Amino acid sequence: MTDDTREPTNSELLSAGESQLVDYKRNSGGVSMDDFVAFANTETGGYILVGIDEAEDDTGKQIGVPVGSRIDDGVIVGLQNKALECIPPVAASISTEVIDGISFIRIRVVPGANKPYSTRKGVYCLRDGRRNRPLLPNELLEIFLENEVGVFQSRFRESTQSIIENMSEMERSLSATIDNMTSQLMLSDMTLDDTESLLQALNAGVRQLRIPVERTAERVRHIYLVDQRSDPIDARLKEQLVKEIHEYLRGNPETAERLSSAENFSMQVAAKYSSNFSVDELTAICSEAVRNFSTITEE
């Protein structure tokens, strides 16, 4: 009927008959929320022509014939309300057209950006050929999943852009610190006081670098928390902690034997673990590591 670069003409919509793209209505009362929802849930959207009857041409092909329809502010507002009362609201443009002196209404339903759309009663429809049909459960699930993926990708792009900016800030800060260190190290008459001053400057530089690093790490963790995904950093730390416990138990078999039969025990772990896991989480990881080690040993 048309290409993707222009809107179809009224003549094209009438001569093509009802299809995936167009639906005819005798009057405005025949237009329902189902019609708006069905077209909005497609990739192309569609057209509803009000004041058009179905007929056949000389070859028996279905066409649309203008018969006219009542057109006033009340009719137009009523059609707009039907589109806006869909969930979420459907975008539609409504215009008055005239062919051979007969007026009718042309409604352009835009393909929705927030699929799936439903009526106020929770009915999900899809335009399928010349008719509207209910969306099947698997089709609904696919649409929901596609939307979630799109939301995650958008959020991830925004977050990664912030991370890139933070990394650039870290790079500039590091470069400035190195330049400052180089300038001070080039002083040949450095005294003990100068050395102490340099060390203080280095410590201050390191503290400044820790701030953007911690902010970046926090942003990465927030991404995984919001999207309910496991944090790969914590997963690697847990794996490393379990490995270290197993290595220690292999070198201390007597301790391993005592722990395997003990109901309660305590372990001292490195600061990098205690700063990433709570006490309860560390207790669970250590207990699991000891149990796994006992199982491996028995095998």
C-alpha positions as CSV (number, residue, x, y, z in Angstrom):
1,M,0.0,0.0,0.0
2,T,2.7,2.5,1.0
3,D,6.3,2.7,1.9
4,D,7.7,3.6,5.3
5,T,8.5,7.2,4.3
6,R,4.9,8.6,4.0
7,E,1.4,8.3,5.3
8,P,-1.1,6.5,3.0
9,T,-3.7,8.6,1.2
10,N,-7.4,8.2,1.9
11,S,-7.8,6.7,-1.5
12,E,-5.2,4.1,-0.8
13,L,-6.8,3.2,2.6
14,L,-10.2,2.9,0.9
15,S,-9.1,0.9,-2.1
16,A,-7.1,-1.6,-0.1
17,G,-10.0,-2.8,2.1
18,E,-9.8,-3.6,5.8
19,S,-6.4,-5.0,6.6
20,Q,-3.7,-5.2,9.2
21,L,-3.3,-1.4,8.8
22,V,-6.9,-0.1,8.5
23,D,-10.3,-0.7,10.0
24,Y,-13.7,0.8,8.8
25,K,-16.5,1.9,11.1
26,R,-20.0,3.0,10.1
27,N,-20.2,5.5,12.9
28,S,-18.3,6.7,15.9
29,G,-20.3,4.5,18.2
30,G,-18.6,1.5,16.6
31,V,-15.1,2.6,17.7
32,S,-14.1,1.0,21.0
33,M,-11.0,1.0,23.2
34,D,-10.2,-2.4,21.8
35,D,-9.6,-0.8,18.4
36,F,-7.1,1.7,19.9
37,V,-5.3,-0.9,22.0
38,A,-5.1,-3.4,19.1
39,F,-3.3,-1.0,16.8
40,A,-1.1,0.5,19.5
41,N,0.2,-3.0,20.3
42,T,1.5,-3.5,16.7
43,E,4.8,-2.4,15.3
44,T,3.1,-0.2,12.6
45,G,0.0,1.2,14.3
46,G,-3.0,1.7,12.1
47,Y,-5.9,3.8,10.8
48,I,-9.6,3.8,11.8
49,L,-11.9,5.4,9.3
50,V,-15.2,6.4,10.7
51,G,-18.2,6.9,8.3
52,I,-17.0,4.2,5.9
53,D,-19.0,1.1,4.9
54,E,-17.6,-2.1,3.5
55,A,-18.4,-2.9,-0.1
56,E,-17.1,-4.9,-3.1
57,D,-15.8,-3.6,-6.4
58,D,-16.5,-5.1,-9.8
59,T,-13.9,-7.8,-9.2
60,G,-15.3,-8.9,-5.8
61,K,-12.5,-7.2,-3.8
62,Q,-13.5,-5.6,-0.6
63,I,-13.1,-1.8,-0.5
64,G,-14.2,1.1,1.7
65,V,-17.1,3.4,0.6
66,P,-17.6,6.8,2.3
67,V,-21.2,7.1,3.7
68,G,-20.6,10.0,6.1
69,S,-20.8,10.3,9.8
70,R,-21.9,12.8,12.3
71,I,-18.9,15.1,13.1
72,D,-18.9,17.6,15.9
73,D,-16.9,18.5,19.0
74,G,-18.8,15.9,21.1
75,V,-17.9,13.1,18.7
76,I,-14.2,14.1,18.4
77,V,-13.8,14.5,22.2
78,G,-15.5,11.1,22.8
79,L,-13.0,9.4,20.4
80,Q,-10.1,11.2,22.1
81,N,-11.3,10.1,25.5
82,K,-11.4,6.5,24.4
83,A,-7.8,6.7,23.4
84,L,-6.7,8.5,26.6
85,E,-8.6,6.1,28.8
86,C,-6.6,3.1,27.6
87,I,-3.8,1.8,29.9
88,P,-1.4,3.4,29.3
89,P,-3.0,6.1,27.2
90,V,-2.8,5.6,23.4
91,A,-1.4,8.3,21.1
92,A,-3.9,9.0,18.3
93,S,-4.4,11.9,15.9
94,I,-8.0,12.6,14.7
95,S,-8.8,14.6,11.5
96,T,-11.9,15.3,9.4
97,E,-11.6,14.3,5.7
98,V,-13.8,14.8,2.7
99,I,-14.2,12.7,-0.4
100,D,-16.8,13.5,-3.1
101,G,-18.5,15.9,-0.7
102,I,-18.8,13.2,2.0
103,S,-17.2,13.9,5.3
104,F,-15.7,11.2,7.5
105,I,-13.2,10.9,10.3
106,R,-9.6,9.6,10.0
107,I,-7.9,8.3,13.2
108,R,-4.2,7.6,13.1
109,V,-3.2,5.3,16.0
110,V,0.5,5.5,16.6
111,P,2.4,2.3,17.4
112,G,2.9,2.3,21.2
113,A,6.2,3.0,22.9
114,N,5.0,1.5,26.2
115,K,3.5,-1.9,25.1
116,P,1.5,-3.8,26.1
117,Y,-1.7,-1.6,26.1
118,S,-5.0,-2.7,27.5
119,T,-8.5,-1.4,28.0
120,R,-9.8,-0.1,31.3
121,K,-11.2,-3.6,31.9
122,G,-7.7,-5.2,31.4
123,V,-8.3,-6.6,27.9
124,Y,-5.1,-6.9,25.9
125,C,-5.8,-6.9,22.1
126,L,-3.7,-7.1,18.9
127,R,-4.6,-6.3,15.3
128,D,-4.3,-9.5,13.3
129,G,-5.2,-9.2,9.7
130,R,-8.7,-7.8,9.4
131,R,-9.7,-8.4,13.0
132,N,-8.7,-7.7,16.6
133,R,-7.8,-10.7,18.8
134,P,-6.8,-11.1,22.4
135,L,-3.1,-11.3,23.1
136,L,-2.0,-14.8,24.2
137,P,-0.2,-15.3,27.5
138,N,3.1,-16.1,25.8
139,E,2.8,-13.0,23.6
140,L,2.1,-10.8,26.7
141,L,5.1,-12.3,28.5
142,E,7.4,-11.6,25.5
143,I,6.3,-8.0,25.3
144,F,6.9,-7.5,29.0
145,L,10.3,-9.0,28.8
146,E,11.3,-6.9,25.8
147,N,10.3,-3.8,27.7
148,E,12.3,-4.8,30.8
149,V,15.4,-5.4,28.6
150,G,14.9,-2.0,27.1
151,V,14.6,-0.3,30.5
152,F,17.7,-2.1,31.8
153,Q,19.7,-1.2,28.7
154,S,18.7,2.4,29.0
155,R,19.5,2.5,32.8
156,F,22.8,0.7,32.2
157,R,23.9,3.2,29.5
158,E,23.2,6.1,31.8
159,S,25.0,4.4,34.7
160,T,28.0,3.4,32.6
161,Q,28.3,7.0,31.3
162,S,28.5,8.2,34.9
163,I,31.2,5.5,35.6
164,I,33.2,6.7,32.5
165,E,33.0,10.2,33.8
166,N,34.2,9.1,37.2
167,M,37.1,7.1,35.6
168,S,38.1,10.2,33.7
169,E,38.1,12.2,36.9
170,M,40.2,9.6,38.6
171,E,42.7,9.6,35.6
172,R,43.0,13.4,35.8
173,S,43.5,13.3,39.6
174,L,46.1,10.5,39.3
175,S,47.9,12.4,36.5
176,A,48.0,15.6,38.6
177,T,49.3,13.6,41.7
178,I,52.1,12.0,39.6
179,D,53.1,15.3,38.1
180,N,53.3,16.7,41.6
181,M,55.3,13.7,42.8
182,T,57.7,14.1,39.9
183,S,58.2,17.8,40.6
184,Q,59.1,17.2,44.2
185,L,61.3,14.2,43.5
186,M,63.4,16.3,41.1
187,L,64.5,18.5,44.0
188,S,68.1,17.5,44.6
189,D,68.5,19.4,48.0
190,M,65.6,17.6,49.6
191,T,65.8,17.6,53.4
192,L,64.2,15.3,56.0
193,D,61.5,17.9,56.4
194,D,61.0,17.9,52.7
195,T,60.6,14.1,52.7
196,E,58.0,14.2,55.4
197,S,56.2,16.9,53.5
198,L,56.3,14.8,50.3
199,L,54.9,11.7,52.1
200,Q,52.1,13.8,53.5
201,A,51.3,15.1,50.0
202,L,51.3,11.5,48.7
203,N,49.0,10.3,51.4
204,A,46.6,13.2,50.7
205,G,46.7,12.3,47.0
206,V,45.9,8.7,47.7
207,R,43.0,9.7,49.9
208,Q,41.7,11.9,47.1
209,L,41.9,9.0,44.6
210,R,39.9,6.8,46.9
211,I,36.9,9.0,46.8
212,P,36.1,8.6,43.0
213,V,37.1,4.9,43.2
214,E,34.6,4.3,46.0
215,R,31.9,6.3,44.2
216,T,32.4,4.2,41.1
217,A,32.2,1.0,43.0
218,E,29.0,2.2,44.7
219,R,27.4,3.1,41.4
220,V,28.3,-0.4,40.0
221,R,26.8,-2.1,43.0
222,H,23.7,0.1,42.7
223,I,23.1,-1.1,39.1
224,Y,23.1,-4.7,40.3
225,L,20.9,-3.9,43.3
226,V,18.3,-2.1,41.3
227,D,18.1,-4.8,38.7
228,Q,18.1,-7.6,41.3
229,R,21.3,-9.2,39.9
230,S,24.0,-10.8,41.8
231,D,27.1,-8.7,42.3
232,P,30.1,-10.3,40.5
233,I,32.5,-8.6,42.8
234,D,31.0,-10.1,45.9
235,A,30.8,-13.5,44.1
236,R,34.5,-13.4,43.3
237,L,35.4,-12.4,46.9
238,K,33.2,-15.2,48.3
239,E,34.9,-17.7,46.0
240,Q,38.4,-16.4,47.0
241,L,37.5,-16.6,50.7
242,V,36.3,-20.2,50.4
243,K,39.5,-21.1,48.5
244,E,41.6,-19.5,51.2
245,I,39.7,-21.4,54.0
246,H,40.2,-24.7,52.1
247,E,43.9,-24.1,51.7
248,Y,44.2,-23.3,55.4
249,L,42.3,-26.5,56.3
250,R,44.5,-28.6,54.1
251,G,47.6,-27.3,55.9
252,N,46.0,-27.8,59.3
253,P,44.2,-31.2,59.3
254,E,43.7,-31.2,63.0
255,T,41.9,-27.9,62.9
256,A,39.9,-29.2,60.0
257,E,38.8,-32.2,62.0
258,R,37.8,-30.2,65.0
259,L,35.8,-27.7,62.9
260,S,34.0,-30.4,61.1
261,S,32.4,-31.6,64.3
262,A,31.9,-28.2,65.9
263,E,28.5,-26.6,66.0
264,N,29.8,-23.1,66.6
265,F,33.2,-21.6,65.8
266,S,34.8,-18.2,64.9
267,M,37.3,-17.2,62.3
268,Q,39.4,-14.1,61.7
269,V,39.2,-12.9,58.1
270,A,41.0,-10.2,56.1
271,A,39.7,-6.7,56.1
272,K,38.8,-6.8,52.5
273,Y,36.2,-9.5,53.3
274,S,34.8,-7.8,56.4
275,S,34.3,-4.6,54.5
276,N,32.2,-6.3,51.8
277,F,30.2,-8.8,53.9
278,S,28.2,-8.5,57.1
279,V,29.0,-10.7,60.1
280,D,26.0,-13.0,59.3
281,E,27.1,-13.3,55.7
282,L,30.7,-14.1,56.7
283,T,29.4,-16.7,59.2
284,A,27.4,-18.4,56.5
285,I,30.2,-18.4,54.0
286,C,32.7,-19.9,56.5
287,S,30.3,-22.5,57.7
288,E,29.5,-23.5,54.1
289,A,33.3,-23.6,53.3
290,V,34.0,-26.0,56.2
291,R,31.1,-28.2,55.3
292,N,32.2,-28.4,51.7
293,F,35.7,-29.1,52.7
294,S,34.5,-32.0,54.9
295,T,32.5,-33.4,51.9
296,I,35.5,-33.1,49.6
297,T,37.8,-34.8,52.1
298,E,35.3,-37.7,52.5
299,E,35.1,-38.2,48.8
